[in-house]
Amino acid sequence: MKKLILFSFVLFTLGSCTKHLTDLNNNPKYPGVVPSYTLFTKAQISMADTLVTPDVNTNIFGLIVQYWQETTYTDESNYDLGTRAIPDVWWNAWYRSVLNNLEIAKGLVPTDVQFADVQKNDLALIDIMQVYAYYYLVNTYGDIPYTEALNPDNPFPKYDDAKTIELDLISRLDADIAALDPSVESFGYADLIYKGDVSKWLKFANSIKLKIGILLSDVDEATAKTAVESAVAAGVFTSNDDNAMLDFESTPPNTNPIWTNLVQSGRLDFVANSTIVNMMTAKNDPRLPYYFTFDANGGYSGGDPGQGSTFSLYSKPAGLTKILYNDQTDIGHIADPNFAGDLLDYTEVELYLAEAAARGFSVGGTAEEHYNNAITASILFWGGTAQQAAAYLAQPNVKWATAPGDWKQKIGTQAYIAFYTRGFDEWTEYRRLDQPALEAPESALSEFPVRFLYPVKEQNVNQPNYEAASTAIGGDLVTTRLFWDVN
């Protein structure tokens, strides 16, 4: 009898253990299903973080185009992309943290949004975000996984031709623009960029279309002209009120990544670069105090490209000394924890319109008018006044009629100044226009990098498709020009 009781107890215990072990497969802190809007919000935050952060493991474009200079560890300023596996981190940030979240959200919308017209708006907004994410990926690497990407059942996606992708992005935007209805709701306050204002999203989508159209101007003028003119006719940004900005929080975890890396980290890794400081000083640029602090001598100066630069001697990113040392002469805000992330703005749109007019596209107004609008918008955006903008534009080395060079040099120079904090977009402008001239860093590991290498994991895990893509673009090198980079 005792043996029978003991055997029954063992069976009961084993059965109980089996049940408990199965329960362990369910993580109570990780919900199996979430609403679509939470993933949409997360993707927006991830996109802004990726574009804004100065983390040298992820985004080094501000160093490549010589906005900032490293103080001690100068690897990234000298084009070292491999030591920190930066191409891998950048790739993961877009595919995993932005595109994948958006793709899952897209699948959830039909099940958790009740009304069909709201579903239509939500799906279009998600797709616009995906288009913008692919824009950054394809213009970093060239050919990338696209039609077979984001499929969990296909771990070895093929790479699609870069130009084919760019053309499809325009087509997707056209479909999204046609689908949006401003009279109907969307994600509401889960949308951290426009708080659900669909009319603003229409302008955003058209402005992205303008951006892609300008990118194609040197290689497919007919397509570029059609895209640019149709975007402008439908309605692009017309003031700073339209800017695509994401407001970060004043306290972690969703703080401005510039604050996270410059203040919270306690590291003193960056000073101004002499390239941009000297350019702005020569033009009496009123944005200087909003970009940089005073140096040790009460003026503005920066470290030379690629060289180790003593933190205490040179100008720093504006806002940093205000926060660290209570410096009341520092009026900058980029180091504030809640400084907003800029995804696309009116200044950028006006610079594209200036270029479009210079190329003879029908966009209304002259190249000079759009050039003036862009500069004025940038100065006002950063905190300057209309009077300062007018005085700046009147200078012979700034004025459209007398500034040095052709339209590419004029626009390229002003884009360089205006895109401060937006290193990737300046990297793209420099690759397109080859303006302004940048001095090679002291110990550069290569020529100026015009693309990123493919991630090491792609070389190891997706080797046949990686090799096919490398051959198609002309070699997996940082000096291999993308299809639109023909100057």
C-alpha positions as CSV (number, residue, x, y, z in Angstrom):
1,M,0.0,0.0,0.0
2,K,2.8,2.4,0.9
3,K,4.5,1.6,-2.5
4,L,1.2,2.4,-4.3
5,I,0.8,5.7,-2.5
6,L,4.5,6.6,-3.2
7,F,4.1,5.8,-6.9
8,S,0.9,7.9,-7.2
9,F,2.7,10.8,-5.5
10,V,5.6,10.5,-8.0
11,L,3.2,10.5,-10.9
12,F,1.3,13.5,-9.5
13,T,4.6,15.4,-9.0
14,L,5.8,14.6,-12.5
15,G,2.5,15.7,-13.9
16,S,2.7,18.9,-12.0
17,C,6.3,19.6,-13.1
18,T,5.3,19.0,-16.7
19,K,2.6,21.6,-16.4
20,H,4.9,24.2,-14.7
21,L,7.6,23.7,-17.3
22,T,5.1,24.4,-20.0
23,D,4.1,27.6,-18.3
24,L,7.6,28.8,-18.3
25,N,7.4,29.2,-22.1
26,N,5.1,32.1,-21.6
27,N,6.9,35.3,-20.5
28,P,4.3,37.4,-18.5
29,K,6.3,40.5,-19.2
30,Y,6.3,40.0,-23.0
31,P,2.8,40.2,-24.5
32,G,2.1,37.8,-27.4
33,V,-0.1,40.4,-29.1
34,V,0.1,44.2,-29.0
35,P,-2.0,46.9,-30.6
36,S,-0.7,48.2,-34.0
37,Y,-0.3,51.7,-32.7
38,T,2.3,50.7,-30.1
39,L,4.6,49.3,-32.8
40,F,4.0,52.3,-35.0
41,T,5.1,54.6,-32.1
42,K,8.1,52.4,-31.3
43,A,9.2,52.5,-35.0
44,Q,9.0,56.3,-35.0
45,I,11.2,56.5,-31.9
46,S,13.7,54.1,-33.4
47,M,13.8,56.0,-36.6
48,A,14.5,59.3,-34.9
49,D,17.0,57.8,-32.5
50,T,18.9,56.2,-35.5
51,L,19.0,59.5,-37.5
52,V,19.9,61.8,-34.6
53,T,22.2,59.8,-32.4
54,P,26.0,60.6,-32.4
55,D,26.7,57.2,-31.0
56,V,29.9,56.1,-32.8
57,N,28.6,52.5,-32.9
58,T,25.6,53.5,-35.0
59,N,25.7,56.9,-36.7
60,I,29.0,58.6,-37.6
61,F,27.9,60.7,-40.5
62,G,28.4,64.0,-38.6
63,L,32.0,62.9,-38.2
64,I,32.4,61.9,-41.8
65,V,31.1,65.2,-43.1
66,Q,33.1,67.1,-40.5
67,Y,30.6,68.8,-38.3
68,W,32.2,67.4,-35.1
69,Q,35.7,66.1,-34.4
70,E,36.6,63.4,-31.9
71,T,38.8,64.4,-29.0
72,T,40.7,61.2,-28.1
73,Y,39.6,58.2,-30.2
74,T,39.7,59.4,-33.8
75,D,39.0,56.2,-35.6
76,E,35.6,57.1,-37.0
77,S,36.8,60.6,-38.0
78,N,39.3,58.8,-40.1
79,Y,36.7,56.6,-41.8
80,D,37.2,53.5,-39.7
81,L,33.9,51.7,-40.2
82,G,35.0,48.2,-39.3
83,T,36.4,48.3,-35.8
84,R,32.9,48.9,-34.3
85,A,31.1,47.0,-37.1
86,I,29.1,50.2,-37.8
87,P,27.6,48.9,-41.0
88,D,26.1,46.0,-39.1
89,V,24.6,48.2,-36.4
90,W,23.1,50.7,-38.9
91,W,21.6,47.8,-41.0
92,N,20.0,46.2,-37.8
93,A,18.6,49.5,-36.6
94,W,16.6,50.0,-39.8
95,Y,15.6,46.4,-40.6
96,R,14.9,45.2,-37.1
97,S,13.9,48.2,-35.1
98,V,12.1,50.3,-37.7
99,L,10.9,48.1,-40.7
100,N,10.1,45.0,-38.8
101,N,8.0,46.8,-36.2
102,L,6.2,48.6,-39.0
103,E,5.6,45.4,-40.9
104,I,4.1,43.7,-37.9
105,A,1.9,46.8,-37.2
106,K,0.7,46.7,-40.8
107,G,-0.5,43.1,-40.3
108,L,-2.3,44.0,-37.1
109,V,-4.2,47.1,-38.3
110,P,-7.1,45.1,-40.0
111,T,-7.7,43.2,-36.7
112,D,-7.5,46.0,-34.1
113,V,-8.9,49.0,-36.0
114,Q,-12.6,49.0,-36.3
115,F,-13.4,51.3,-39.2
116,A,-12.3,50.7,-42.8
117,D,-11.5,54.3,-43.6
118,V,-9.3,54.6,-40.5
119,Q,-7.6,51.4,-41.4
120,K,-6.8,52.9,-44.8
121,N,-5.2,55.9,-43.3
122,D,-3.2,53.9,-40.7
123,L,-1.9,51.5,-43.4
124,A,-0.8,54.5,-45.6
125,L,1.0,56.1,-42.7
126,I,2.8,52.9,-41.9
127,D,3.8,52.5,-45.5
128,I,5.1,56.1,-45.7
129,M,7.4,55.3,-42.7
130,Q,8.6,52.1,-44.4
131,V,9.3,54.0,-47.6
132,Y,11.4,56.5,-45.7
133,A,13.3,53.8,-43.8
134,Y,14.1,52.0,-47.1
135,Y,15.3,55.4,-48.5
136,Y,18.0,55.5,-45.9
137,L,19.0,51.8,-46.3
138,V,19.2,51.8,-50.1
139,N,21.2,55.1,-50.1
140,T,23.7,53.7,-47.6
141,Y,24.5,50.3,-49.2
142,G,23.2,50.3,-52.8
143,D,21.4,47.0,-53.6
144,I,19.6,45.6,-50.5
145,P,17.0,43.0,-49.6
146,Y,13.6,44.6,-50.4
147,T,11.0,42.4,-52.1
148,E,12.0,39.4,-50.0
149,A,12.9,41.3,-46.8
150,L,10.9,41.2,-43.6
151,N,9.7,37.6,-44.3
152,P,10.5,35.5,-41.2
153,D,10.2,32.4,-43.3
154,N,13.0,33.5,-45.6
155,P,16.2,34.0,-43.7
156,F,18.2,34.4,-47.0
157,P,16.5,37.2,-48.9
158,K,17.8,38.2,-52.3
159,Y,19.1,41.7,-52.9
160,D,17.1,44.0,-55.2
161,D,18.6,46.6,-57.7
162,A,18.9,50.0,-56.0
163,K,17.4,52.0,-58.8
164,T,14.4,49.6,-59.1
165,I,13.9,50.1,-55.3
166,E,14.0,53.9,-55.6
167,L,11.4,53.9,-58.4
168,D,9.2,51.5,-56.4
169,L,9.4,53.9,-53.4
170,I,8.0,56.7,-55.5
171,S,5.1,54.4,-56.7
172,R,4.4,53.4,-53.1
173,L,4.2,57.1,-52.1
174,D,1.8,57.8,-54.9
175,A,-0.5,55.0,-53.6
176,D,-0.2,56.2,-50.1
177,I,-0.9,59.8,-51.0
178,A,-4.0,58.7,-53.0
179,A,-5.2,56.6,-50.0
180,L,-4.9,59.3,-47.3
181,D,-8.1,61.1,-46.3
182,P,-7.6,64.1,-44.0
183,S,-11.3,64.1,-43.0
184,V,-10.7,60.7,-41.3
185,E,-8.8,59.8,-38.1
186,S,-5.5,58.0,-38.0
187,F,-3.2,57.0,-35.1
188,G,-3.9,60.1,-33.1
189,Y,-1.4,60.8,-30.3
190,A,0.3,57.4,-30.9
191,D,1.8,59.3,-33.9
192,L,4.6,61.2,-32.3
193,I,5.4,63.2,-35.4
194,Y,2.1,64.8,-36.4
195,K,-0.3,63.6,-33.7
196,G,-2.5,62.1,-36.3
197,D,-2.9,65.1,-38.6
198,V,-3.3,63.4,-41.9
199,S,-3.0,66.7,-43.9
200,K,0.5,67.0,-42.5
201,W,1.3,63.5,-43.5
202,L,0.2,64.3,-47.1
203,K,2.8,67.1,-47.1
204,F,5.4,64.8,-45.6
205,A,4.8,62.1,-48.2
206,N,5.0,64.6,-51.0
207,S,8.2,66.1,-49.6
208,I,9.8,62.6,-49.4
209,K,8.8,62.1,-53.0
210,L,10.5,65.4,-53.9
211,K,13.6,64.2,-52.0
212,I,13.8,61.0,-54.0
213,G,13.1,62.8,-57.3
214,I,16.0,65.2,-56.7
215,L,18.2,62.2,-55.9
216,L,17.5,60.7,-59.3
217,S,18.1,64.0,-61.3
218,D,21.5,63.2,-62.7
219,V,20.7,59.6,-63.8
220,D,17.0,59.7,-64.9
221,E,16.0,63.3,-65.5
222,A,12.6,62.4,-67.0
223,T,11.5,60.4,-63.9
224,A,13.0,63.0,-61.6
225,K,11.2,65.8,-63.3
226,T,7.9,64.0,-63.1
227,A,8.3,63.1,-59.5
228,V,9.4,66.5,-58.4
229,E,6.8,68.5,-60.3
230,S,3.9,66.2,-59.2
231,A,5.0,66.4,-55.6
232,V,5.1,70.1,-55.6
233,A,1.8,70.4,-57.4
234,A,0.2,68.1,-54.7
235,G,1.7,70.1,-51.9
236,V,5.1,69.9,-50.1
237,F,6.2,71.7,-46.9
238,T,5.6,75.4,-47.1
239,S,6.8,76.6,-43.6
240,N,8.7,75.4,-40.5
241,D,5.3,74.5,-39.1
242,D,5.3,71.5,-41.5
243,N,8.6,70.1,-40.2
244,A,8.6,66.3,-39.4
245,M,9.9,66.5,-35.8
246,L,9.7,64.0,-33.1
247,D,9.7,65.4,-29.6
248,F,11.9,63.5,-27.2
249,E,11.2,63.4,-23.4
250,S,12.9,65.3,-20.7
251,T,13.7,62.1,-18.7
252,P,15.0,58.7,-19.8
253,P,14.4,56.4,-21.6
254,N,13.0,58.4,-24.5
255,T,15.4,61.3,-24.3
256,N,17.3,63.1,-27.1
257,P,20.1,60.7,-28.0
258,I,22.5,63.7,-28.3
259,W,21.9,64.4,-24.6
260,T,22.3,60.7,-23.8
261,N,25.7,60.5,-25.5
262,L,27.1,64.0,-24.6
263,V,25.6,64.6,-21.1
264,Q,24.3,61.4,-19.5
265,S,27.3,59.4,-20.6
266,G,29.7,61.8,-18.9
267,R,32.1,61.5,-21.8
268,L,33.8,64.4,-23.4
269,D,34.3,62.9,-26.8
270,F,33.4,65.7,-29.3
271,V,34.3,69.2,-30.2
272,A,33.5,71.3,-33.2
273,N,35.2,70.6,-36.5
274,S,37.3,73.4,-38.0
275,T,35.7,72.8,-41.4
276,I,32.2,74.0,-40.5
277,V,33.4,76.5,-37.9
278,N,35.7,78.3,-40.4
279,M,33.0,78.3,-43.1
280,M,30.4,79.8,-40.8
281,T,32.8,82.3,-39.3
282,A,33.8,83.6,-42.7
283,K,30.2,84.2,-43.5
284,N,29.3,85.8,-40.2
285,D,26.7,83.2,-39.8
286,P,24.1,84.0,-37.1
287,R,23.5,80.3,-36.4
288,L,27.0,79.9,-34.9
289,P,26.0,80.3,-31.3
290,Y,23.1,77.9,-31.8
291,Y,25.5,75.3,-33.2
292,F,28.6,75.8,-31.0
293,T,29.9,77.2,-27.8
294,F,32.7,79.7,-27.4
295,D,36.2,78.3,-27.3
296,A,38.8,78.9,-24.6
297,N,39.6,82.3,-26.1
298,G,36.0,83.5,-26.3
299,G,35.7,82.9,-30.1
300,Y,34.8,79.9,-32.3
301,S,37.3,77.2,-33.3
302,G,37.3,73.5,-34.1
303,G,39.6,70.6,-34.2
304,D,41.1,69.7,-37.5
305,P,39.6,66.7,-39.4
306,G,40.9,63.4,-38.1
307,Q,43.1,64.9,-35.4
308,G,42.8,64.4,-31.7
309,S,41.5,67.6,-30.2
310,T,41.7,68.8,-26.6
311,F,38.2,69.2,-25.3
312,S,38.9,72.3,-23.2
313,L,40.4,74.3,-26.0
314,Y,37.8,74.2,-28.8
315,S,34.2,75.1,-29.3
316,K,31.7,72.3,-28.3
317,P,28.3,71.3,-29.5
318,A,26.0,74.1,-28.3
319,G,24.1,73.5,-25.1
320,L,26.8,71.2,-23.7
321,T,28.5,73.8,-21.5
322,K,25.2,75.3,-20.4
323,I,24.2,71.9,-18.9
324,L,27.6,70.8,-17.7
325,Y,29.1,74.0,-16.4
326,N,26.1,76.4,-16.1
327,D,27.6,78.6,-18.8
328,Q,25.1,81.4,-19.4
329,T,26.8,82.4,-22.7
330,D,25.8,79.0,-24.2
331,I,22.3,79.5,-25.8
332,G,22.2,76.2,-27.7
333,H,19.6,73.5,-27.2
334,I,20.9,70.4,-29.1
335,A,22.2,68.9,-25.9
336,D,18.9,69.4,-24.1
337,P,17.2,66.0,-23.2
338,N,14.0,67.0,-24.9
339,F,15.5,68.6,-28.1
340,A,13.4,67.3,-31.0
341,G,14.6,65.0,-33.6
342,D,14.4,66.4,-37.1
343,L,13.4,63.8,-39.8
344,L,12.7,66.2,-42.7
345,D,12.2,70.0,-42.7
346,Y,11.1,73.0,-44.7
347,T,14.7,74.2,-45.2
348,E,15.5,70.9,-46.9
349,V,12.5,71.2,-49.1
350,E,13.4,74.7,-50.2
351,L,16.9,73.7,-51.0
352,Y,15.5,70.9,-53.3
353,L,13.2,73.4,-54.9
354,A,16.1,75.8,-55.5
355,E,18.0,72.9,-57.2
356,A,14.9,71.9,-59.2
357,A,14.4,75.5,-60.4
358,A,18.1,75.6,-61.4
359,R,17.7,72.4,-63.4
360,G,14.7,73.9,-65.2
361,F,12.0,71.9,-63.5
362,S,8.6,73.6,-63.2
363,V,8.2,74.2,-59.4
364,G,7.2,77.8,-59.3
365,G,9.6,80.6,-58.3
366,T,13.3,81.0,-59.1
367,A,16.3,79.2,-57.8
368,E,17.3,82.4,-56.0
369,E,13.9,82.7,-54.3
370,H,14.0,79.2,-53.0
371,Y,17.6,79.6,-51.9
372,N,16.7,82.6,-49.9
373,N,13.7,80.9,-48.5
374,A,15.8,77.9,-47.4
375,I,18.4,80.1,-45.6
376,T,15.8,82.2,-43.9
377,A,13.9,79.2,-42.7
378,S,17.0,77.6,-41.3
379,I,18.0,80.8,-39.4
380,L,14.5,81.2,-38.0
381,F,14.4,77.5,-37.1
382,W,17.5,77.7,-35.0
383,G,16.5,80.8,-33.1
384,G,17.7,83.7,-35.3
385,T,15.6,86.6,-36.6
386,A,14.3,87.7,-39.9
387,Q,16.7,90.7,-39.7
388,Q,19.7,88.5,-39.2
389,A,18.6,86.3,-42.1
390,A,18.3,89.4,-44.4
391,A,21.7,90.7,-43.3
392,Y,23.3,87.3,-43.9
393,L,21.8,87.0,-47.4
394,A,23.0,90.4,-48.3
395,Q,26.6,89.5,-47.9
396,P,28.5,89.0,-51.3
397,N,29.8,85.5,-50.3
398,V,26.2,84.4,-49.5
399,K,24.0,86.3,-52.0
400,W,22.8,84.2,-54.9
401,A,24.1,86.5,-57.6
402,T,27.6,86.9,-56.1
403,A,28.3,83.8,-54.0
404,P,31.2,81.7,-55.4
405,G,30.6,79.0,-57.9
406,D,27.8,77.6,-59.9
407,W,24.4,76.6,-58.5
408,K,25.8,73.3,-57.2
409,Q,28.4,75.1,-55.1
410,K,25.9,77.7,-53.8
411,I,23.3,75.2,-52.8
412,G,25.7,72.6,-51.7
413,T,27.4,75.1,-49.3
414,Q,24.2,76.3,-47.8
415,A,22.9,72.7,-47.5
416,Y,26.1,71.8,-45.6
417,I,25.5,74.5,-43.1
418,A,21.8,73.9,-42.7
419,F,22.0,70.2,-42.3
420,Y,23.9,70.4,-39.0
421,T,22.6,67.5,-36.7
422,R,21.5,65.7,-39.8
423,G,24.7,64.1,-40.9
424,F,23.3,61.4,-43.2
425,D,21.4,63.9,-45.3
426,E,24.5,66.0,-45.7
427,W,26.5,62.9,-46.5
428,T,24.0,62.3,-49.3
429,E,24.1,65.9,-50.5
430,Y,27.9,65.9,-50.6
431,R,27.9,62.6,-52.6
432,R,25.4,64.2,-55.1
433,L,26.8,67.7,-55.5
434,D,30.5,67.2,-54.4
435,Q,30.2,70.5,-52.5
436,P,31.6,72.1,-50.4
437,A,35.2,70.9,-50.6
438,L,36.2,68.7,-47.6
439,E,39.8,68.3,-46.4
440,A,40.9,64.7,-46.1
441,P,41.4,63.6,-42.5
442,E,44.9,63.3,-41.1
443,S,45.0,59.5,-41.0
444,A,42.2,58.5,-43.3
445,L,41.9,54.7,-43.8
446,S,40.4,55.2,-47.2
447,E,39.2,57.8,-49.7
448,F,36.0,59.5,-48.7
449,P,33.4,56.7,-48.1
450,V,30.6,57.0,-50.5
451,R,28.8,53.9,-49.2
452,F,28.9,51.5,-46.3
453,L,30.2,48.0,-46.7
454,Y,27.6,45.2,-46.4
455,P,27.3,43.8,-42.8
456,V,29.7,41.0,-41.9
457,K,26.8,38.8,-41.0
458,E,25.4,39.1,-44.5
459,Q,28.7,38.0,-45.9
460,N,28.7,34.9,-43.6
461,V,25.0,33.9,-43.4
462,N,23.5,35.1,-46.7
463,Q,26.7,34.6,-48.8
464,P,25.3,33.7,-52.3
465,N,23.0,36.8,-52.3
466,Y,25.7,39.0,-50.8
467,E,28.1,38.0,-53.5
468,A,25.6,38.6,-56.2
469,A,24.8,42.0,-54.9
470,S,28.5,42.9,-54.5
471,T,29.1,42.0,-58.1
472,A,26.1,43.9,-59.3
473,I,27.1,47.2,-57.7
474,G,30.8,47.0,-58.7
475,G,32.4,45.6,-55.6
476,D,31.7,45.8,-51.8
477,L,33.9,48.8,-51.2
478,V,33.5,52.1,-49.5
479,T,34.6,53.8,-52.7
480,T,32.0,52.1,-54.9
481,R,29.6,54.9,-56.0
482,L,25.9,54.3,-55.9
483,F,24.0,54.4,-59.2
484,W,22.9,58.1,-58.7
485,D,26.4,59.3,-57.7
486,V,27.7,60.2,-61.1
487,N,29.5,63.5,-60.6
